[in-house]
Amino acid sequence: MGEIMEKVKKAVILAAGFGTRFMPYCKAVPKCMMPILDTPTIEVMCNECLQAGIKDILIVVGANQEVVKNHFKKNLQLEQRLEGKPEILEQVRRSERYNVSFVTQTEINGTAGATMLAKSFVGDEPFLLVFADDVMRAPNKNVSEQVIDAYNKTGKSVLAVNAVTMDEIVRYSSVEFSGHDGNVYDVTRIVEKPKREDVKSLFSTLGRYVLTNEIFDKIDKITNVRNGEKYLTDAFDMLAKENRLVACDFEGKHYDTGNKFAYLKTIVEFGLNDAEYGKDFREYLDNLIKK
């Protein structure tokens, strides 16, 4: 059992992507503002953090950042016009539940570079790191809660992982491990985009992490720069070699909203599970397929 350092009270969301796969929409609107039904993806992430007991959130933004900032600002004029529509007013006010701050990633220097921008925000505390492209759905505890539980159990940095297909693992990363205690695995190595013949595990990291402040020292030590970018997996690998990293095989489903087809699948599945429209949507799809 590792020593528990501190409670996880802060979250960092990496949302600085250009959204090149979603042009021309993302020419003016950040990719993290793309909706999951009626809610921007970035707010879906913030809500997951809130459910995990975290209100203090830093969002790493890029181009068109004012759109994101405006979403989390109080809009008195709009709220006054919605006073006779309490349900809609409540939906508008949902984005005011979080203590959100922002930092801009001006240099395209990878996920490690983006994470370094959070150093002063988190200080010496452990923090939840969220990738804005990775939407999760879980039947019980959400995925952020699950990785926080793994941190509380071990006192080590935690990766959220699931088994993926061989075709996916060569595009993602492969997490190797020695032993495990339940769904928490002792990580020994991480290989970014491995060759098929080198794959020793189909576990891949999927956008949720709890990191101790050790991560910043490891990022500073990264020497492997690809296309001007540093990758967090290299820092994770350093932690693994020091027995300071575990993986949580989480319960739930991962949705990658980073490309059009994956985004379409996400919208369809969330639509089918929507309390208000799910039943009608399912009937519509059934009839559409029959035709």
C-alpha positions in Angstrom: 0.0 0.0 0.0 1.4 3.4 -1.0 1.2 6.4 1.3 -1.7 8.7 0.4 -0.3 12.2 -0.1 -3.3 14.4 -0.4 -6.9 14.3 -1.7 -7.4 15.1 -5.4 -9.1 18.5 -5.3 -8.1 19.9 -8.7 -8.6 19.0 -12.3 -6.9 20.0 -15.6 -8.6 19.5 -18.9 -6.5 19.6 -22.1 -8.7 21.3 -24.7 -6.3 23.2 -27.0 -6.8 21.1 -30.2 -7.4 22.9 -33.5 -10.1 20.4 -34.6 -8.7 20.1 -38.1 -10.9 17.0 -38.7 -14.0 19.1 -38.1 -13.3 22.0 -40.4 -14.9 24.3 -41.4 -16.9 24.2 -38.2 -13.8 24.5 -36.0 -12.5 27.4 -38.0 -14.5 29.7 -35.6 -15.5 27.3 -32.8 -13.1 25.2 -30.6 -13.4 21.5 -30.9 -14.2 21.2 -27.2 -17.4 23.1 -27.8 -18.8 20.5 -30.1 -22.1 19.3 -28.5 -23.0 16.0 -27.0 -26.7 16.4 -27.6 -27.4 19.8 -25.9 -24.2 20.1 -23.9 -20.7 21.1 -25.1 -18.1 18.4 -24.7 -16.1 20.6 -22.4 -19.0 20.9 -20.0 -19.5 17.1 -20.1 -15.9 16.9 -18.8 -16.5 19.5 -16.1 -19.6 17.7 -14.9 -17.7 14.5 -14.6 -15.1 16.3 -12.5 -17.8 17.7 -10.3 -19.4 14.3 -9.8 -15.9 13.2 -8.6 -15.9 16.0 -6.0 -13.8 18.5 -7.9 -14.9 22.1 -8.5 -11.5 23.8 -9.2 -10.8 23.2 -12.9 -8.1 24.5 -15.2 -8.9 24.3 -18.9 -5.9 24.5 -21.3 -7.3 26.3 -24.4 -6.0 27.2 -27.8 -7.4 29.2 -30.6 -10.9 30.9 -30.3 -10.6 30.6 -26.5 -13.1 33.4 -25.9 -15.9 31.1 -27.1 -15.0 28.7 -24.3 -14.6 31.4 -21.7 -17.9 33.0 -22.6 -19.7 29.6 -22.1 -18.6 29.6 -18.4 -19.3 33.2 -17.8 -22.6 34.4 -16.2 -24.8 36.0 -18.9 -27.2 38.2 -17.0 -29.0 39.5 -20.1 -29.8 36.0 -21.3 -30.8 34.8 -17.8 -33.2 37.8 -17.5 -34.9 36.8 -20.8 -35.3 33.2 -19.6 -36.9 34.1 -16.2 -40.2 32.7 -17.4 -38.6 29.5 -18.6 -37.1 27.9 -15.4 -36.0 24.6 -17.0 -34.0 26.3 -19.7 -32.7 28.8 -17.2 -31.4 26.0 -15.1 -29.6 24.5 -18.1 -27.9 27.8 -18.9 -26.8 28.1 -15.3 -25.2 24.6 -15.1 -21.9 26.0 -16.5 -21.6 28.3 -13.5 -21.3 25.4 -11.0 -17.5 25.1 -11.5 -14.5 27.3 -10.4 -13.0 27.4 -13.9 -9.8 29.1 -14.9 -7.9 29.1 -18.2 -4.4 29.0 -19.6 -3.5 29.3 -23.3 -1.2 26.8 -25.1 0.4 29.2 -27.6 3.1 26.7 -28.7 2.1 23.4 -30.3 4.4 21.2 -28.2 2.3 18.2 -27.4 0.4 16.8 -24.4 3.4 17.1 -22.2 3.8 20.7 -23.0 0.1 21.4 -22.4 0.3 19.6 -19.0 3.3 21.7 -17.9 1.1 24.8 -18.2 -0.8 23.5 -15.2 2.2 23.4 -12.9 1.5 26.7 -11.0 -2.3 25.8 -10.8 -1.8 22.4 -9.1 1.3 23.3 -7.0 2.4 20.3 -5.0 -1.0 18.6 -5.1 -2.1 15.5 -7.0 -4.5 16.3 -9.8 -7.0 14.8 -12.2 -6.0 15.2 -15.9 -8.7 14.9 -18.5 -8.3 14.8 -22.3 -11.2 16.7 -23.9 -11.6 14.3 -26.8 -12.3 11.3 -24.6 -15.9 11.1 -23.5 -16.8 8.3 -21.0 -20.0 6.6 -19.9 -20.0 4.4 -16.8 -22.8 2.5 -15.2 -21.8 3.2 -11.6 -18.9 5.5 -10.5 -17.7 7.6 -13.4 -14.2 7.0 -14.7 -12.6 10.0 -12.9 -14.0 8.7 -9.6 -12.5 5.2 -10.4 -9.0 6.5 -11.1 -9.1 8.7 -8.0 -10.1 5.6 -6.0 -7.0 3.9 -7.4 -4.8 6.8 -6.4 -6.3 6.7 -2.9 -5.5 3.0 -2.7 -1.9 3.3 -3.9 -0.6 6.9 -3.5 0.8 6.6 -7.1 0.0 8.2 -10.4 -2.8 6.4 -12.2 -3.7 5.8 -15.8 -7.2 4.9 -16.9 -6.9 1.9 -19.2 -9.1 -0.6 -21.1 -8.3 -3.4 -23.4 -8.6 -2.4 -27.1 -8.2 -4.2 -30.4 -4.8 -4.9 -32.1 -5.7 -2.4 -34.8 -6.3 0.3 -32.2 -3.3 -0.5 -30.0 -0.8 0.2 -32.8 -2.4 3.7 -33.1 -2.6 4.3 -29.4 -0.2 3.1 -26.6 0.4 -0.2 -25.0 0.6 -0.5 -21.2 2.7 -3.3 -19.9 2.4 -4.5 -16.3 3.7 -7.1 -13.8 1.0 -7.9 -11.3 -2.3 -6.5 -10.2 -4.6 -6.1 -7.2 -8.2 -6.4 -8.5 -8.5 -3.9 -11.4 -5.3 -1.9 -10.4 -2.2 -3.0 -12.3 1.5 -2.3 -11.6 2.8 -0.6 -14.7 6.3 -1.6 -15.9 6.4 0.1 -19.3 4.4 2.1 -21.8 5.1 2.0 -25.6 3.7 4.7 -27.8 2.2 3.3 -31.1 4.0 -0.1 -30.9 4.6 -2.4 -33.8 2.3 -5.4 -33.8 5.1 -7.8 -33.1 6.1 -5.7 -30.0 2.7 -5.6 -28.4 2.7 -7.3 -25.0 -0.6 -5.9 -23.7 -3.8 -4.7 -25.3 -4.3 -2.2 -22.4 -4.2 1.4 -23.7 -4.4 4.7 -21.9 -7.8 6.4 -22.5 -7.9 10.0 -21.4 -8.2 10.0 -17.6 -5.3 10.2 -15.2 -4.5 11.1 -11.6 -0.9 12.5 -11.5 1.3 13.5 -8.6 3.5 16.5 -9.0 6.4 14.1 -9.9 5.1 14.4 -13.5 6.5 17.8 -14.0 10.1 16.7 -13.2 9.6 13.8 -15.6 8.4 16.1 -18.4 11.4 18.3 -18.0 13.6 15.2 -18.6 11.9 14.1 -21.9 14.5 14.2 -24.7 12.5 12.5 -27.4 10.8 15.3 -29.3 8.7 14.3 -32.3 7.6 17.1 -34.7 8.3 19.6 -32.0 6.1 17.8 -29.5 6.7 16.0 -26.2 4.4 13.2 -25.3 3.1 12.4 -21.8 3.7 8.7 -22.5 7.4 9.3 -22.2 7.0 10.8 -18.8 4.7 8.0 -17.8 7.3 5.5 -18.8 9.8 7.1 -16.5 7.4 6.9 -13.6 6.8 3.2 -14.5 10.5 2.4 -14.3 10.6 3.8 -10.8 7.5 1.8 -9.7 5.5 5.0 -9.3 2.7 4.3 -11.7 -0.4 2.1 -11.8 -3.2 1.5 -14.3 -6.9 1.3 -13.5 -8.9 -1.0 -15.7 -12.0 1.0 -15.5 -15.6 0.0 -15.8 -17.4 1.9 -18.5 -17.2 2.8 -22.2 -14.8 5.2 -23.9 -15.9 7.4 -26.8 -13.3 9.1 -29.0 -14.8 12.3 -30.3 -11.6 13.3 -32.2 -12.8 12.2 -35.6 -16.1 12.4 -37.5 -17.1 8.7 -37.5 -16.3 8.3 -33.8 -18.2 11.5 -33.0 -21.2 10.2 -34.9 -21.2 7.0 -32.9 -21.0 9.0 -29.7 -24.0 11.1 -30.6 -26.0 8.1 -31.6 -25.3 6.2 -28.4 -25.9 9.1 -26.2 -29.1 9.8 -28.1 -30.3 6.3 -27.6 -29.6 6.6 -23.8 -31.3 10.0 -23.5 -34.1 9.9 -20.9 -36.3 12.2 -22.8 -35.8 11.3 -26.5 -34.1 7.8 -26.3 -37.2 5.7 -26.9 -38.4 7.8 -29.9 -34.9 8.0 -31.3 -34.5 4.2 -31.2 -37.9 3.8 -33.0 -36.8 6.3 -35.6 -33.5 4.5 -36.3 -35.3 1.1 -36.4 -37.7 2.5 -39.1 -34.9 4.2 -41.0 -32.9 1.0 -41.2 -36.0 -1.0 -42.3 -36.5 1.4 -45.2 
